[in-house]
Amino acid sequence: MIQRDAYAVVGVGYTPQGRVPGRTSQSFHVEACVNAINDAGLTKKDIDGLICYRHFPRSGDEPDVTPYRVAEQLGISPAYMSQDAN
Amino acid sequence: MGALESGECRYVMLSYGHSALSSDGMLRMLGEFEVEDMVFGHFGAAAAYALAARRAMHVYRTGPGTWQHIAIGQRRWANLNPRAMMYDRPMSAEEYFNARWHVEPFRSPDNCLITDGGRACIITTAERARDLRHRPALVMGMGHDHPARSVYRTLDFTGGTGAKKAGEKALAMAGITLGDIDACEIYDCFTYTVELTLQDYGFFGPGEGEDWFRDGATEPGGRMPVNTSGGLLSEAYFMGLTPFTEAVMQLMGRCGERQLGPATRTKDPEIILCSDNGGIFQSHACYILRRP
């Protein structure tokens, strides 16, 4: 049972947003993650869980975004990964 | 949080990224809603939410008269947020009513944006959070409920969505009532989604939304700020991470010109309620965050 006030959000990562052509979805994941890690004052070695929001259909010539690929690009090896659909 | 609770993880990162505006990715995703519906003239998520909204107009008092307050209110927040796609595009009531139909009864400002970009956040234990850079946002309560019934097989979409149970669970866990909430960050794929979510949480009764939203109640200077970044309608579309990260940043006090408190003539935020909703009201998550 998750207890009240036991967990906290400690960092937020932004990226350029709006119309940003020439970028893959994966690159936005990676940039947002790097910025969140820096924002929290952590290093990537600290991150041992990665949850990617939603699996979209692959578009154009982009790679299919999965947590595996995002973790690989970040250079982390999480103990827990998932992709949450909503 | 289960991964943190079990001790398997220390820091869990939540990430979203999509080249939705410059690629065909979002259209492909929306296309997944279509399949056999097309023969009935039903295309995409906007049509399904429009169907729900039209039904609601039939059973109680709602419609563009209510939704204008949501679209315009959120636009006013976006006009204070340099990151927002609609930062430099104010919108009057006249402009709202003159906007083209998207799918009736929704005009284009009733619809969320499509955005290139990403958003991420990191969750850990409250204990570890104490030693980090920012004042953390504590998870005070949470509740999930997924009715999972499609729009063709239910009338829940006029009230009694997953928001009802999820909201009750989150409030019970937090040990508070709606009166303790200082602001809301609500998943707003459409204006009607904001109305129905707040209605199901119990902020007002069916059809009372038009009065509740009136007079800038949810705008800068209002009594219950809603979607203070501009939300999915006027900031950027990063699914539930648009509202969730905005609640975090507001509680951290890092929102500049749109910061809740004296800067926007609103209550200094101690507790913020956030929502996420999936499918056509088929899944719902409610999170209540607070300042330590």
Interface residues (C-beta under 8 A of the other chain):
Chain A: I2 R4 D5 A6 Y7 A8 V9 V10 G11 V12 G13 Y14 T15 P16 Q17 G18 R19 V20 P21 G22 R23 T24 S25 Q26 S27 F28 H29 V30 E31 A32 C33 N35 A36 I37 D39 A40 G41 L42 D46 I47 D48 G49 L50 I51 C52 Y53 R54 F56 P57 R58 S59 G60 E62 V65 V70 P78 A79 Y80 A85 N86
Chain B: M1 G2 A3 L4 E5 E8 C9 R10 Y11 V12 M13 L14 S15 Y16 G17 H18 S19 A20 L21 S22 S23 D24 G25 M26 R28 M29 G31 E32 R83 M85 T115 D116 G117 G118 R119 A120 C121 I122 I123 T124 T125 A126 R128 A129 L132 R133 H134 P136 A137 L138 V139 M140 G141 M142 M173 A174 G175 A236 F238 M239 G240 L241 F244 T245 V248 M249 D276 N277 G278 G279 S283 A285 L289 R290 P292
